[in-house]
């Protein structure tokens, strides 16, 4: 392409006046082809669960919104925690006709000791902007070798153990099973306690020992009907 005095030759002997906005449009396309802009970008970290038993693993996800990371951020170092990158996915969220692209990076967290751990922020450079997630807290409780050999077992998550008669307490019941059939709802024996209806559970997967369990998490409530030491079965 030849140019002279604000004109350009299209290669076929025809001369036309150069239009400046053509260059601007070209520059605009090149800029966005290089990567998403970092303005308004965000990075969020979440744990699938914030409390597990030793021998289990838990999924951690990083969600990049409005930006495209070039690579998976290196996980922060935490003593007695192994954090390993396992894969990524893309999705698009549309809210009020506003399109928001997201990139989701998945990690697996495996503890080697009991305790309460703080996972520091993940840090990523995107389009010249430094993004950091919020820190996360993970509680790792005691494990029971006998549980690992079972095909299925139950685990309660109860925020407190001292209640007065008639007091209602929200609780979680988790059913661990190597194989889940439709309608597998646990039968609970609890003399002296009223237990709320078990509604449709959320579902996840976790490793216990060397086995991969499906976990159904039911959210319900309990309420004591008499005084004394009561047991959930």
Secondary structure by P-SEA (a helix, b strand, c coil): ccccccbbbccccccccccaaaaaaaaaaaaaaacccccccbbbbbbccccccccbbbbbbbbbccccccccccccccccbbbbbccccccccccccbbbbbbbbbbbbbbccbbbbbbcbbbbbcccbbbbbbbbbbbbccccccccccccbbbbbbccccccccbbbbbbbbbbbccccccbbbbbbbcccccccccbbbbbccccccbbbbbbbbbbbbbbccccccccc
